[in-house]
Amino acid sequence: MYREALLGGIDSENLSYISSMEEDEEIAGEVIELLLVHLEELERAELIPGEKAERIRAELKSLLSNPAPLFEIPAEDVHEAIELYLQKKLGKNEGYLPLGKSRNDHVAAALRLKTKRLLREQLRELLKARFMLVEKAEEYKDVIMPAFTHLQPAQPSTFSHYLLAIEEGLADYTEAMTAILNLVDKSPLGAGAVGGTSVPLNRESLRGPFSGVVVNSIYATSSRDFLAMACSLDASLAVFLSRIAEDAVVFTTPNFDYLELPNEHLATSSMMPQKRNPATMEITRAWGGEAIGHLTALLSILKGLPTGYNLDMQEANKHAFAILKGTLRALKTFRDLFSKLEPKGEKLERDAMLFPILATDIAEKVAISTGRPYREVYSEVATLVRESESVEEFYAKAAEKFGIEVHLAEGIKKPVLGSPNPEKIKEVIALAKERLVRDSKAMG
């Protein structure tokens, strides 16, 4: 339709090659919504007869309820398909609607609106997950477990302490996502193809479902920085979730046996009848890598493009949708699993006692009580660990040499904020609840 007057027709193979109709199914609703906003602005400016506007509005609302007919039309994109559809229904009257608009400002607006909605849905999931983690942290603040570095038992902790580490990470992502959402939530409508439009549109009243306006018409139409920022954060969140998924995979092996996962998150083997595989967490772990791949593709497409709209940009959309929707699914899966899993307290405490994870506490207490240099005491404690045949022997030798006994219940009672000390855990839970109330209010 657009090319006919200047270039003539196009064969089906080349049309299919440049067409974005498949990806445009993701934003068809948003495109139509924004056309209704544009139509309303044309009416306000008295640039379209009222009765013709009503007929266009009725057809657009019909399409909004069922956009499927658009995807039976051979077209470059959904914008052209809508015009062809309306032309068939309304004849020349359809020709009023394109006044003052370009595909460039409207596709940017539709992408922003779709991204805004997906980010808001992710934020709701983040808040639900954080509320759930805080509730479970209150329940398990006395369940002792080893904390790890290098996947080696390191220091005593609690399951509550571990859950609150995840919650604080998700709180950071909530804050970052809220900031990016504010950047995304701006309207490019009225920016035209690149240099604005001679039509006297009021871009403030034209912003519709957005809270602000992308002011410069070049930036409004030719930038996909909002997608790059949203998807970069989502890929980072996917990596964060993949690490938690790895914990769940490791901690459910018989070697650890720390967690009981819900059956609906497990899969069996086609050959081995005893297998209980942590299937959803393995997929979540894999999603971290897939998200990186999609982000790499998206950024590689945008890298080096000259300023102004380029058709390369439409090829970035499929990767953006994959990242935004895939990370949302991973969040939902994570929340469901962690809301249902149960820690095996006896197994967790068993491993806390099985390894000399109180060595640091012993060295610190000796250094404090004697005033000796910590590194000197550290070396003596390390030597006792090396020379002991068992954990029990190490603790006995330490008690004999230094006159200090430390038990797990004491070992978790560090005096610093953020430690596994049950009293400090209560403080952190109170802070987390305050932050959740604030973040929930900010979401509206």
Buried (B, 14 or more C-beta within 10 A) or exposed (E): EBEEEEEEEBEEEEBEEEBBBEBBBBBBBBBBBBBBBBBBBBBEBEBBEEEBBEBBBEBBEBBBEEBEBBBEBEBBBBBBBBBBBBBEBBEEBBEBBBBBBBBBBBBBBBBBBBBBBBBBBBBBBBBBBBBBBBEBBBEBBEBBBBBBEEEEBBBBBBBBBBBBBBBBBBBEBBBBBBEBBEBBBBBBBBBBBBEBBEBEBEBEEBBBBBEEBBEEBBBBBBBBEBBBBBBBBBBBBBBBBBEBBBBBBBBBEEEBBBBEBBEEBBBEEEEEEEEEBBBBBBBBBBBBEBBBEBBEBBBEBBEEBEEEBEEEBBBBBBBBBBBBBBBBEBBBBBBBBBBBBEBBBEBBBBBBBEBBBBBBBBBBBBBEEEEEEEEEBBEBBEEBBEEBEEBEBBBBBBEEBBEBEBEBEEBBBBEEEBBBBBEBBBEBBEBBBEBBEEBBEEEE
